Amino acid sequence: MREALERVWALLGHVPVTVTVVVGVSWLFLASGLDGGQVDHSVVTLLNPLWYVTSMFVHADAAHFQGNVTLIVPFGVVLTLFTSNRHVLLVMVVPHVLGNVLRVVVAPAFAYGASGAAFALVAATLVRSAGYAMDNASTESLGTVLVGLLTPFLLFFLLIAIVAGASPIAHFIHFFAFLFGGAIEAMYVLGGHDDGEDERRVPDRLGLG
């Protein structure tokens, strides 16, 4: 009985709370009419530090929201199962903020939506999956595989950003967010720790191994 309760408790620790909150708040913003058109497009907004976090919840329209959710839900759920809600929050927020700040520094313009967080989740999940698949490999071998895994994606996103030029879609944010998400996860995978969480494989943590 005790073992069964411990398994349930371990499983509850991997319920995707972070993903649910981000998707839920974004939906509430959109449902209440708070979309990109309602944002104050002035330098005052760009100078507000909170904007670089809250912009994650603001979308242009329902299609924009649905596109981001298509990536956030599956990859966010998998990464939560692999790590924790706290870790997923880090992976979503830091690349999103850094990508938006770089966008403003390089070419001052407004960008909103959770696509930066979504692309960061994709990169982080790929890195974490590779880490589990190569659990017994050396750090050097794993590092080589991660570089080979992420580089084609980064080159592809960079090419799209260059070709698209001045596009309403923030392609450069996608590139940087993917880069930052992969880099953050690589630090944990190559460092052999997991943000203070249990380092065992997911099935073992859940009592399924």
N, C-alpha and C positions, 0 to 999 in steps of 0.2 A: 504494500500500500504506500509506504513511504517513498519507494523508488518511483512509483507511478506519479505521485504528487510532485516529485522533483523533476520528472520529465515534463509534466504539464507546466510547471513554473519556468523551466528552461525555455519551453516553446513560447510562452507568453512574453518572454524577454525579447523575442524576435518578431513580434507583431509589428508591422510597419507603421508605427505611429507617426514618424516624421513625414513619410510619404503621404499618409492620409491627411495630415494637417495642411501640408503645402497644397495638395490638390483641392482640399475642402475650402480653404481660405480663398484660393484663386477662383473657385467656382462662385463663392459668395460675392466676391468683388464684381465678377462679370454679371451675375444675376441681379445685383443691385444697381447695375448701370455704370459702374466705375471701370471704364476701359481706357485704352490709350488716348482716346479723343478727349477724355475728361481731365487729363493730366495738365498741369500748368507748365507749358513748354517755354519756360524762361530760365535765365541763369540762376534764379533763386532756387529752383528745384535742383539744378545740377550742383549747387553748393551745399545742399542739404545731405549730410551723411546718411540719414535714414532712408533716403530715396534709393540708395544702392542696395538696400536689403528689400524694401517694400516693392521695388520694381519687379521682383520675382513673381508677385501675385497679380500684377496688372497685365492684361492681355488685350490685343487689338480687337479680337472678336471671338466668337465661339470656335471657329475653325482653327485659329491660332492656339487657343486653349486645348482643344482636342489633339492637335498635333504634338504639343508638349507632353500631354498626359500619356500618349501612346508610348513614349519613351520612358517617362518618369515611373509609371506604375510597374512595368515588368522588371526593369533594371533596378529600381529602388527597392522592390520587394526582395529580389535575389540578394542584393548587397546587404540588406538588413538581416537576412537569414545568415549570411556569411559573417557579419560583424555585429553591429548594434545600431540602434536609432541615433545615438550620439555621434557615431562615426558617419552615418549617412548625412546627418545634419551638417557636419564639417565639410564633407565632400560636395554637398549642394551649395552651401552658402559661400564658402571661401572662393571657389572658382567663379561663381556668379558675380560676386562683388569685384574681384580683381579684373575680370573681363570687362565689366561695365566701366570701371575706373580707367582702364587702358583705352577703351573706346573714346571716352571724353578727352583724355590727354592727347591722343593721336589726332582725332578729328571730332571736336565737340559736337555731339549729336545725342538725341534721346534714343534709348533702347529700353524696351520693357518686355516682360514675359519670362518664362522659366526655361527657355531653351538652353541657356548657359548651364544651368543646374542639370538639365537633362543630358547634355553632351558630357558633362563631367561624370555623371552616374554611369554612362555607357563605358567611358574609359576606365573608371575605377573598377567596375564589375569585370571587365576584360582582364585587367591586371590581377585582381584578386583570384579569378578563376584560374589563370595561368599559374599563380602562386600555389594554389591547392593541387593543380595537376602535376606540378614539378616539386612536390613537397620534399623529395629527397635529393634534389639537384643542388649543386654548389651555387653560391651567391653569384659567381661570375657567369655561370651558365644561365641562371635565371635572368640576370640582368641583360644578357645578350638576347634572350628570347623576348623579353619585354620591349626592348628597343626595336627589334624586328617586327613585333606585333603592332606597336603603336605608330611607327614611322609612316607606313603606307596611308593610314587614316589621316595623320597630320598633313602629309603632302597633299592628299586629296582635298581636305578642308581648306588648306592654304590656297590651292589652285582655284577652287570655287570662289574664295574671297577676292582673289586678284582679278579673275575674269568678270565677276559680278560688278566690281567697282562700287560706285555710289548706289547701292541698292537699299531699299527699305528694310530688307532682311539683314540683320547684324551678323554677317558671315564671319567676320573677324572675331567676334565674341565666341562663336561656336568653336573656332580654331583654338583660341586661348583657353577657353573653358575645358575643352577636351585635353589640352596639354596640361593644365593645372590639375585636373581631376586625376589623370594618369600619373602625374608626378607625385601627388600627395599619396595615392595608394601605393605606388612603388616604394616610397619611403617606409611604409609600414610592412610591406611584403618582404623587401630586401633587408629591413632591419630586424625581422623575425619577431615582431611584436604586433599587438592588435589593439592599440588604444586602451590598454588596461583590461581588455577582455580575455577570456579563456582562449588559449592558443590552439586547442585541439580542433580537429576537423568538425564541421557542422554536425554530421550524423552522430559523432561521439558526444558532442555537447548536448544533443537532444536525446541521448540514450538510444539511438537507433543503430549504432555501429556494432 
